[in-house]
Each structure stands twice: as C-alpha cells, then as structure tokens.
Amino acid sequence: MQEKTITFTDLLELTLLFGSLTYVLGLLFQAIIVIKVNKPWTWIKLLTLLLVSRIVSLFFTLLIGKLIGKYWNIDFNTMIGPFLIPAVVAELIISPVLLRIFGYHILRKHSSRP
C-alpha cells in the first residue's frame, strides 16, 4: 500500500478552502457578540480580536485534522455538508476563549457593581 504525502502549504490551502464557511460564520458570531452585547467597543480591538482568532483557529484546525488523520483508525469523512469538522471544533473552542481573553462578555452585558 502506497502512503500519500501532502506538503504543509497544500494542507493549509485545503484547510482554508474547505473551512472558509466555518471561519466566516465564526467571524460573524464574534463581531455580532462584540457589537451587540459589549458596549463600548473600538474598531482596533475588534479587528485585532477577529484577526488573532482566525489565525489561532486555523492553527487548531490543522492540529485537530492531523490528529484525526494520525490516531483515528476509523474511515471518517471530516466534511459534513459544507462544514469542515476540525474547523467547527476549533471555532467552538477558540471563539469563546478569545472573547473572554480580550475582555468581552459572551452572553450578557457586563454590569458594573459599586
């Protein structure tokens, strides 16, 4: 049996292509949470959050994809419809964590108590 190899740049291109819908939905989720729930917000902080979270999410997507390919012996398709499953898992973990790191609240408005 011949083993197929893929270069890192090819893997990165495929991940960006197949995970693009998931990344756009994660970006919209974070932007809506910041704009609607957290006031006041600044454009610089919002754009920094969105850029950092896409980079970290892409890294975790590649990591999860490699782990599935290496250690999971089940014949498993990582695409369900238009969604790349490692990208969905990465977004579900990274989006709330980075929102909290940047000081934004996810579910409710922050109330300052005296």
C-alpha positions in Angstrom: 0.0 0.0 0.0 1.4 3.3 -1.1 1.3 6.1 1.5 0.2 9.5 0.2 2.0 12.6 1.4 0.9 16.2 1.4 3.0 19.3 1.9 2.2 21.8 4.6 1.3 24.5 2.1 -1.1 22.1 0.3 -2.7 21.2 3.7 -3.0 24.9 4.6 -4.7 25.7 1.2 -7.1 22.8 1.5 -8.0 23.8 5.1 -8.6 27.4 4.1 -10.7 26.3 1.2 -12.8 23.7 3.0 -13.1 25.6 6.3 -13.8 29.0 4.8 -17.6 28.9 5.5 -16.9 27.9 9.1 -14.4 30.7 9.5 -16.7 33.3 8.1 -19.6 32.2 10.4 -17.2 32.3 13.4 -16.1 35.8 12.4 -19.7 37.0 12.1 -20.5 35.4 15.5 -17.7 37.2 17.2 -18.4 40.5 15.5 -22.1 40.4 16.5 -21.3 39.4 20.1 -18.8 42.3 20.4 -21.1 44.9 18.8 -24.5 43.9 20.3 -23.5 42.8 23.8 -20.4 44.7 24.6 -20.5 48.5 24.6 -18.3 50.4 24.2 -16.0 48.7 21.7 -13.3 50.0 19.4 -12.6 49.1 15.8 -8.9 48.4 16.5 -9.7 46.0 19.3 -12.4 44.3 17.3 -10.2 43.8 14.2 -7.4 42.6 16.4 -9.7 40.0 18.0 -11.0 38.8 14.7 -7.5 38.5 13.1 -6.0 36.7 16.1 -8.9 34.4 16.5 -8.8 33.4 12.8 -5.1 32.6 13.0 -5.4 30.6 16.2 -8.5 28.8 14.9 -6.6 27.9 11.7 -3.7 26.5 13.7 -6.1 24.4 15.9 -8.0 23.2 12.7 -4.7 22.0 11.3 -3.7 20.3 14.6 -7.1 18.6 15.0 -7.1 17.5 11.4 -3.6 16.0 11.7 -4.6 14.2 15.0 -7.7 12.7 13.4 -5.7 11.5 10.4 -2.9 10.1 12.5 -4.6 8.5 15.5 -8.2 7.8 14.4 -8.3 4.4 12.6 -11.9 4.7 11.6 -12.6 5.7 8.0 -14.0 9.2 8.8 -15.0 11.9 6.4 -14.1 15.3 8.0 -16.6 17.2 5.8 -20.3 17.1 6.8 -22.1 19.1 4.1 -20.2 22.4 3.7 -18.6 22.3 7.1 -15.1 21.0 7.9 -15.5 19.3 11.3 -12.0 20.2 12.7 -12.7 23.8 11.9 -16.1 23.7 13.6 -14.5 22.1 16.7 -11.7 24.7 16.7 -14.2 27.6 16.3 -16.4 26.2 19.2 -13.3 26.2 21.5 -11.4 29.3 20.3 -14.2 31.8 19.8 -15.5 32.0 23.4 -12.0 31.7 24.9 -10.6 34.6 22.9 -13.6 36.7 23.5 -13.0 36.3 27.3 -9.3 36.9 26.9 -10.0 40.2 25.1 -12.4 41.2 27.9 -15.7 40.8 26.1 -18.7 39.1 27.7 -20.5 36.4 25.6 -24.0 36.0 27.0 -24.9 39.1 28.9 -23.9 42.7 29.2 -21.4 43.5 31.9 -22.8 45.4 34.8 -20.5 47.3 37.0 -21.5 47.0 40.6 -20.5 49.6 43.2 
